[in-house]
């Protein structure tokens, strides 16, 4: 596996300040300890940016809210930790809750300084609390940069918000670093002896997700600036325009012999398609292994019983590593489905937790969250009775799961975090720093439904675009009765309580009665204040949804698939989407492919990968058009670097739609779509037409 050298840093800045001295009163830890950066330090991480009335809390019992807390990093379950307030705005009486892992609810807007007393000394973290705001207001965004001018580093930030706002910008230096920021917004070059991280937050009616830069001393080359400006929140370059392919691991290979080895034997299919990333659903030992019936979700593996052991029916760890190498030989990266919000109720830890006669009962009882321990009712999502939620307020739980993260990160190229919203934000920040700080090529994808923009900006690179997905579902439902053959296949009724069916419609607020709702869904990212570096995973279906083909018909499935390959984001195929599979978790239909559908998706992938106007750097543009049906939409994509531009027209309904554009487009050789341009200058759109256009 091609990996960059380890880049762990120990930052030994000391800060002479009144707040440090406050930590030392009463014979407490040394006021000037060496503050370790990353490796081994218990420092709780970067500054926190919150809103009064929300704060840093773990909303137990509310499965729709993202969790957060204050926690030491590199936790030691046998160590003592204590939180306290060092400074707070006038009139505040807010204090952290007791315990090594604390909650904190600011009661007055302003800047707070909190201290964590830990075995390696005291650590300080800033909490900036903004006033309560109407969550219906657009959220601003900020992009931070810097230039090196002689003896100064000069910060610059581009802040924006949808609508008429005019955001201001606040700057903060990471509390682990020396306080080098001067009042004029510059940093002396000679003050940067070690890497220094700087944050920017845009403030309007609401505050933004923070952006960050890292200022790194140069290596002394005469022709380089004395300080390098890095952007730590940027995704790996290989992931930005990647085409992702998700497999239901135990149903993808040959069903007579489903193993890692037979998955590897099927990689030629992925290579021929042009796949860049393989996401495997869980393959560790689990309660739901081979033989799990359809009414229990099939062999999905999302209820783990051993985090360090692969399902022996699939093979050995060595067999899995051979599969990864086979993928790498084809330039395909591998993403591991990290399931650490919960375990199976058959996990040894849970069995010890519920059995008072078990010798490890006292240790593991607090590894889980409980609705009612006496009744042995764990906290869980969606009423599922076999996946009890882990308790991240327990240091031992966090220490153990960091070992899980470290173990598998060495074997794969990235993680997809299952039920990411159920794990505290602080933990994901630590995981991101831990992994991307040592390997800038490591990739992180989150599942948060509804998606939470707080998962960007130093936690995850890419997010499930549930808003677009739900919009595609709504459009599909509106045309389902118009399938090409007049019928729609009945969808699976297995696992009726699938994740996607349990959530409130993420597209709420978007008018999904017409196909142009897909453009509103993309615009919604900016309105919600998504981090500028956030990427989006675009999908028609996945393991938690019914098959789009079965639900809404062939015409709608082709148009929805084309939408994921022509809109901004990273397109994903769920195994069998391209071959005509109709069962949510059926075995792959090897030997019975829908050849026309397969060729259609091959052309989409080739077009997406070859045309710069369809890739992530290209802008999405609205265009003036008229259509004879609400099931059709047109838009443009333009690449600023190459100057190339395309016009895309989609039609979700049966038959052919007529679309008239208020601009010129290439009259011959459409990039995709046959005989698209009619004699009267209108477009005849079956499922998709993509034409070169100059915007005139």
CORHUQUI-V86352 format. One record per helix or strand. SS is the DSSP state (H for helix, E for strand). FROM is the first residue (numbers start at 1). LEN is the number of residues. If there is no record, write none. Layout:
SS_FROM_LEN / SS_FROM_LEN
This chain:
E_13_1 / H_18_10 / E_35_1 / E_48_4 / E_56_1 / E_70_1 / E_82_6 / E_102_1 / E_104_1 / E_110_9 / E_121_10 / E_141_9 / E_152_9 / E_168_6 / E_181_1 / E_186_3 / H_189_3 / E_196_8 / E_207_1 / E_211_7 / E_227_4 / H_237_4 / E_244_4 / H_249_4 / H_260_5 / H_267_7 / E_277_4 / E_284_3 / H_294_3 / E_304_7 / H_317_13 / E_333_6 / E_342_1 / H_348_7 / H_361_7 / E_368_1 / E_370_3 / E_377_2 / E_389_2 / H_395_15 / E_414_4 / H_420_3 / H_425_12 / E_443_4 / H_453_3 / E_462_3 / H_466_17 / H_499_4 / H_517_11 / E_535_5 / H_548_5 / H_554_13 / E_570_5 / H_595_16 / H_612_3 / E_619_4 / E_625_3 / E_632_7 / E_645_7 / E_657_5 / E_672_1 / E_677_1 / E_683_3 / E_688_5
